[in-house]
Amino acid sequence: MNWSKCPLTVLKFGGSSVANAKRIKHVAQIINKVRNNGYRVAVVVSAMGSMTDDLLALAGNVSDSKNGREIDRLLATGEQQTVALLSLALQNSGIPAQSFTSRQAGIFAKGFAMEGRIYKIEPKAVEKVLNEGVVAVITGFQAVTDDGDIITLGRGGSDLSAVALAGALEAESCQLLKDVTGIMTSDPKIVKNTCKIKEISFEECMEMAVQGANVIQARSVEVAARYNVPLYVGSSFVEEEGTWIMSRPVTEGLIIKAVTVDSEITKIVLLGVPDIPGVAAKLFTNLADCGVGSEMIVQNIMRGGVNDIGFLVKDTHLEMAIKVCRDLCHKIDAQGVSFDTEIARVTIIGAGIANHPEVPSKMFNVLGEEKINIEMISSTALALTCVVDSKRSADAVRALHKAFIEEGAF
């Protein structure tokens, strides 16, 4: 067989899919089935089971230091074990396979430790073995810097590795195989009557990921959209059709696709900021320089020549964000900094929301009927978000899911 003429697909297996020897052997069978259908197969894998969390805990037990370079080097060992074990399992089944580290696969990234950003992929060595009919098994979640250091890509980074490789190799598709059967309309742990989304656009899926849905990393969807790589999210445990994420035209008909919740956020307010040009620029530049992303930025215009600037940050960035804000507060003679960790944001998502003025009205009425107070509001062309008390977030999600999806209001 002339393997170089065969279509290529990239398969990615999450940690639960390769949690032990039995699961790794099962994954080898899935790969063999795809290969027997005439595909060249590149495989990206996560660390086994909870190994990444276990390694982080181990690091905490031996040192109070949070040296990102050393933690990245430690965490990268998890995926290195998995690629070797899966390659051995494939070879044991008579399937030619070869493992690759991120360096060998030519995956380069830069940025902050534990949050690297891929900027270049040179997969010549991977492409060579694929054209020879060999399954390439590649470490996910990690890349190499120009200085030769290992850098990890953040939570969900194995998805990003797989999608970026699929783009670089011009793969027909990228299949993300996990312990879920697809992308659901909401979190099944909160809402009983969720249903599977069969197809969703890149833009809608990206909005879901940004707003708290944990099935797929937002950066992964962004890369897939940029290179127009169709994504599939499905199960490695059961044979059941999953969810396709791909480019498709947006029509004027509104369909609310999902209701998401994100409780891992904090609201920060810089109080009594002097109303002079350049203050906001300085604040958010300083945050960005420290790797802190900010969302839902609101400036309240007050009397007396001062303003309040409020925004959201991920809980993982709270300590750094508070430090940056307090440092700036002293320099510009602002009144102080406050923060609230007892909040969550709930979001309804669907293409065309911005063109339907009845949607905000209905959302606010639903929350009002549940006596849920709204602290902040933001909207995009695809989403409408309300920040609420975290104790009521589950109630909010259930009520919105019932009104917009179960009852088919739109």
Residue pairs with C-beta under 8 A, 6 or more apart in sequence:
1 133
3 40
3 130
3 131
3 132
3 133
4 131
6 38
6 39
6 40
7 38
7 39
7 40
7 172
8 39
8 40
8 41
8 42
8 130
8 169
8 170
8 171
8 172
9 34
9 39
9 40
9 41
9 42
9 166
9 171
9 172
9 173
9 174
9 175
10 41
10 42
10 43
10 44
10 162
10 163
10 165
10 166
10 169
10 171
10 173
10 174
10 175
11 30
11 31
11 34
11 41
11 42
11 43
11 44
11 162
11 175
11 177
12 43
12 44
12 45
12 46
12 140
12 158
12 159
12 161
12 162
12 174
12 175
12 176
12 177
13 27
13 43
13 44
13 45
13 46
13 177
13 178
13 236
14 46
14 158
14 176
14 177
14 178
14 179
14 236
15 46
15 47
15 48
15 49
15 50
15 51
15 52
16 23
16 49
16 178
16 179
17 23
17 27
17 46
17 177
17 178
17 179
17 236
17 237
18 24
18 27
18 45
18 46
18 48
18 49
18 82
18 85
18 86
19 48
19 49
20 48
20 49
21 85
24 48
24 82
24 85
24 86
24 89
25 89
25 93
26 236
27 86
27 89
27 236
28 86
28 89
28 90
28 92
28 93
28 95
29 93
30 177
30 236
31 41
31 43
31 90
31 95
31 135
32 90
32 93
32 95
34 41
35 41
35 95
35 135
39 172
40 130
40 131
40 133
41 130
41 135
41 136
42 126
42 130
42 135
42 136
42 138
42 165
42 166
42 169
42 171
43 86
43 135
43 136
43 137
43 138
44 138
44 139
44 140
44 158
44 161
44 162
44 165
45 79
45 82
45 83
45 86
45 137
45 138
45 139
45 140
45 158
46 52
46 78
46 79
46 82
46 140
46 141
46 158
47 55
47 75
47 78
47 79
47 81
47 82
47 141
48 78
48 81
48 82
48 85
51 78
51 81
52 75
52 78
52 141
55 74
55 75
55 77
55 78
56 71
56 75
58 74
59 70
59 71
59 74
68 112
68 113
68 114
69 113
69 149
71 113
71 114
72 113
72 114
72 116
72 142
72 149
72 150
72 151
72 152
73 149
73 150
75 114
75 141
75 142
75 152
76 102
76 139
76 141
76 142
76 150
76 152
78 141
79 139
79 140
79 141
79 142
79 158
80 101
80 139
82 139
83 99
83 100
83 101
83 137
83 138
83 139
84 99
86 97
86 99
86 137
87 97
87 98
87 99
87 135
87 137
90 96
90 97
90 135
90 137
91 97
95 135
96 132
96 133
96 134
96 135
97 134
97 135
97 136
97 137
98 129
98 134
98 135
98 136
98 137
99 137
99 138
99 139
100 125
100 126
100 136
100 137
100 138
100 139
101 139
101 142
102 138
102 139
102 142
102 143
102 144
102 150
102 161
103 144
103 150
104 125
105 121
105 123
105 125
105 126
105 136
105 138
105 139
105 165
106 120
106 121
106 122
106 123
106 124
106 125
106 126
107 118
107 121
107 123
107 138
107 142
107 143
107 144
107 161
107 164
107 165
108 118
108 119
108 120
108 121
108 122
108 143
108 144
108 145
108 146
109 116
109 117
109 118
109 119
109 143
109 144
109 145
109 151
109 153
110 116
110 117
110 119
110 145
110 146
110 151
111 117
111 151
111 291
112 291
113 151
113 152
114 151
114 152
114 154
115 152
115 153
115 154
115 291
116 142
116 143
116 145
116 151
116 152
116 153
116 154
116 157
117 153
118 143
118 153
118 160
118 161
118 164
118 223
121 164
121 165
121 167
121 168
123 165
123 168
123 169
126 136
126 138
126 165
126 169
127 169
129 136
130 136
130 169
138 161
138 165
139 161
140 157
140 158
140 159
140 160
140 161
140 162
141 152
141 153
141 157
141 158
141 161
142 150
142 151
142 152
142 153
142 157
142 161
143 150
143 151
143 152
143 153
143 161
144 150
144 151
145 151
153 160
153 161
154 160
154 217
154 219
155 217
156 216
156 217
156 219
156 220
157 217
159 176
159 216
159 217
159 220
160 217
160 219
160 220
160 223
162 174
162 176
162 220
163 174
163 220
163 221
163 223
163 224
163 229
163 231
164 223
165 171
165 174
166 173
166 174
166 224
166 227
166 229
167 223
167 224
167 226
167 227
167 229
171 229
172 230
173 229
173 230
173 231
173 232
174 224
174 229
174 230
174 231
174 232
175 231
175 232
175 234
176 216
176 220
176 231
176 232
176 233
176 234
177 234
177 235
177 236
178 215
178 233
178 234
178 235
178 236
179 235
179 236
179 237
180 215
180 233
180 235
181 196
181 234
181 235
181 238
181 240
181 242
182 196
182 197
182 198
182 233
182 234
182 235
182 240
182 241
182 242
182 243
183 196
183 197
183 200
183 205
183 208
183 213
183 215
183 216
183 233
183 242
183 243
183 245
183 258
184 194
184 195
184 196
184 197
184 215
184 258
185 191
185 194
185 195
185 196
185 197
185 257
185 258
185 259
185 401
185 405
186 194
186 258
186 259
186 260
186 261
186 397
186 401
186 405
187 194
187 213
187 260
187 261
187 397
188 194
190 261
190 394
190 397
190 398
191 259
191 397
191 398
191 401
193 401
193 402
193 406
194 401
195 405
196 242
196 243
197 243
197 257
197 258
198 241
198 243
198 244
199 243
199 244
199 245
199 246
199 248
200 208
200 243
200 244
200 245
200 257
201 245
201 246
201 247
201 248
201 250
201 351
202 221
202 222
202 224
202 225
202 245
202 246
202 247
203 225
203 250
203 351
203 382
204 257
204 258
204 349
204 350
204 351
204 382
205 216
205 221
205 231
205 245
206 218
206 221
206 222
206 225
207 347
207 349
207 380
207 382
207 383
208 215
208 257
208 258
208 260
208 349
209 215
209 216
209 217
209 218
209 220
209 221
210 218
211 260
211 262
211 345
211 347
211 349
211 383
211 385
212 260
212 261
212 262
212 263
212 264
212 345
212 347
213 258
213 260
215 233
216 231
216 233
216 245
220 231
221 231
221 245
223 229
224 230
224 231
224 245
225 247
228 247
230 244
230 245
230 246
231 244
231 245
231 246
232 242
232 243
232 244
232 245
233 242
233 243
233 245
234 240
234 241
234 242
234 243
235 242
250 351
250 352
251 351
251 352
252 352
252 355
253 352
254 350
254 351
254 352
254 353
254 355
254 356
254 359
254 410
255 350
255 351
255 352
255 410
256 348
256 349
256 350
256 353
256 404
256 405
256 409
256 410
257 349
257 350
257 351
258 348
258 349
258 350
258 405
259 346
259 347
259 348
259 349
259 397
259 400
259 401
259 404
259 405
260 346
260 347
260 349
260 397
261 344
261 345
261 346
261 347
261 393
261 394
261 396
261 397
262 344
262 345
262 347
263 344
263 390
263 393
264 314
264 315
264 316
265 295
265 312
265 313
265 314
265 315
265 343
265 344
265 345
266 312
266 313
266 314
266 315
266 318
266 321
266 339
266 340
266 341
266 343
267 310
267 311
267 312
267 339
267 340
267 343
267 375
267 376
267 387
268 310
268 311
268 312
268 313
268 318
268 321
268 322
268 325
268 337
268 338
268 339
269 308
269 309
269 310
269 337
269 338
269 339
270 283
270 308
270 309
270 310
270 325
270 328
270 329
270 334
270 337
271 308
271 334
271 335
271 336
271 337
271 338
272 306
272 307
272 308
272 334
272 335
272 336
273 279
273 306
273 307
273 308
273 309
273 332
273 334
273 335
274 305
274 306
274 332
274 333
274 334
275 301
275 305
275 306
275 307
279 309
279 332
280 299
280 309
282 328
282 332
283 309
283 324
283 325
283 328
284 294
284 297
286 324
286 327
286 328
287 293
287 294
287 313
287 321
287 324
290 320
290 321
290 324
291 317
291 320
292 313
292 317
292 320
292 321
292 324
293 313
293 314
293 317
294 311
294 312
294 313
294 321
295 311
295 312
295 313
296 310
296 311
296 312
296 345
296 376
296 378
296 385
296 387
297 309
297 310
297 311
298 309
298 310
298 311
298 376
299 307
299 308
299 309
299 310
300 307
300 308
300 309
300 310
301 307
302 308
306 334
306 335
310 376
312 345
312 376
312 387
313 321
315 341
318 339
318 341
322 337
322 339
325 337
326 337
328 334
329 335
329 336
329 337
342 389
342 390
342 391
343 375
343 387
343 388
343 389
343 390
344 387
344 388
344 389
344 390
344 393
345 376
345 385
345 386
345 387
345 388
346 385
346 386
346 388
346 393
346 396
346 397
346 400
347 383
347 384
347 385
347 386
348 359
348 363
348 383
348 384
348 400
348 404
349 382
349 383
350 382
350 383
350 410
351 381
351 382
352 381
353 359
353 379
353 380
353 381
353 382
353 383
353 384
354 379
354 380
354 381
354 382
356 410
358 410
359 384
359 410
360 379
360 384
362 403
362 404
362 409
363 384
363 386
363 400
363 404
364 374
364 386
366 399
366 400
366 403
367 374
367 386
367 388
367 396
367 399
367 400
369 399
370 392
370 395
370 396
370 399
372 388
372 389
372 392
372 395
372 396
372 399
373 388
373 389
374 386
374 387
374 388
375 386
375 387
375 388
375 389
376 386
376 387
377 384
377 385
377 386
377 387
378 384
378 385
379 385
386 396
388 396
403 409
404 410
